[in-house]
Amino acid sequence: MVPYSHDTAVQILQLAIAPVVLISGVGLVILSQTNRMAHVIDRIRHLIAAPNQTPASRKQIQLLYARARMIRISIISLILCIFFDALVILEIFIWEIFGLKNGSWATSLFFASILSLIVGIFTFLLDVNGNLRAVKIEIDESER
């Protein structure tokens, strides 16, 4: 273990701040996604429990289930983003505390974190589009 001063400890903590901010922001997106998932599942259960299922309601159930799968992919991707980011923080501390100066893992983990974030946000956008398709079915059904 490498001895370090108070100033060095402050520098180590400063290095770890950026990944922590990313974790905080992604956590808010995960919260949003879990709320969306709960609403989709509630809507599916409501439509399934309805006594008179129409072809439109069955189609809407299928669309909602596809949305639920999309949201699940988004949540998993965002959780992986946080996991990789936490590993980056761990590696930063290990470098500094033990005097190791090999940043190749941190770079790869940060890349994986950002890639997971991109997948999560992209699937979030796909879910928003799916939401509009489900509403379109309701609009078409109400016009009949």
N, C-alpha and C positions, 0 to 999 in steps of 0.2 A: 504494500500500500504506500502510495506516495504522500509524504506530508504536504499539507497545503495550508495557506493562510486564510484569513477571513475574506480578503479580496478575491482569492481564488474560488472560495465557496460561493461568493456572490456571482462571479462569472459563470460558474456551473449552473446556478439557478437561473441566470439570464438566458443561458443556452436552452434551458428546458421550457421557457415561457412560451415560445411560439407553438410548439406542439400542444401545449396545454390549452391555448386559445382555440386551436383547431378542434380539440376534443370537446370543448365547451360548445362551440358552434354546431358541430355535428350532432351533439347530444340534443340540441333543440330541434334539429331536423328529424331525429329519431322520435322524439316526443310527438311531433306533428304526424309522422307516419303511423305511429301506433294508434293515435286517435283516428286517423283515416281508416286504418284496418278495423278498428272497433265499429265504426259506422257502417262499413261495407258488410261486415259479418252480421250486424244487427239487421240491416236491410235484407240480406239473403234470408235470414231466419223469418223475418216478417213476411216475405213473399212466399216462402215455402209453407208457412202456416196458414196462408190465405185459403179459404174454402174453394173459391172459383179461380183456378189458375188458367190463364189464357195463354195462347202461344206467345204473346208479347211478354207476359210475365216470366214465362220459362226462358225466353231469350234473354231477358234482363238478368235472371239468375245466373245464366251462363256468363254474361258479360261481367257481372259483379264478382263471380268466382275467379275469372281471369284477372280482374283488377286486384283481388286479394292475393293471388299468386305474385303479381307484379310488385305489390307493396311488400310482400315477404322478401322478395329478391332485394328490394331497395333497403329494407331494414337490415338484412344480413350483410349487404355490402357496406352500409354505414357502420355497423358494429365492427366489421373487419377493419375499416378505416381507423376507428378508435383503437383497436387492438394493435395494429401496426404502429400507430402513433405512440402508444404506450411503450412499445418495444424500443422505439427511437429514443424516448426519454430515458429508459433504462440503460440503453447503450451509451448515451451521453454521460450519464453518471459513472458508468463503468470505465469509460475512457479516462475521465478526469481523475477519479479516485485511484485507479491503479496505474495511471500514467501511460495508458495505451493510446496510441495515436492512429489507429486504423479506422477510418470512417466509412469503409466500403459497405458494411452492413447497414449503417444508419442511412446512407444514401439509398440503398436498395429498399429498405423498409419504408422510408419516406415516399419513394416512388410507388410502392405497393399501396401505401395509405392514400395517396392522391388518386391513384387508379381506382381504388375502391370507392372513393368519394365521387368520382366521375360516374361510375356505374350506378351508384345509389341515386345521384341527382338525375341521371338520364332516365332511370326507371320511374322516378318520381314524375318526370314530365310525361312519360307514357301513361302513367296512372291518371294524370289530369286529363289527358286526351280520352282515356277510357271512361272517365266520369262524364264527359260531354256526350259520348255515345249512349250511355245508359239514360241520361236525361232526354236525349233525342227520342228514344223508344217511348218514354213516358209522354212526351209531347205528341208524338204520332198517335199513341193510344187514346189520348184525351180528345183528339180531333175527330175520332170516329164516332 
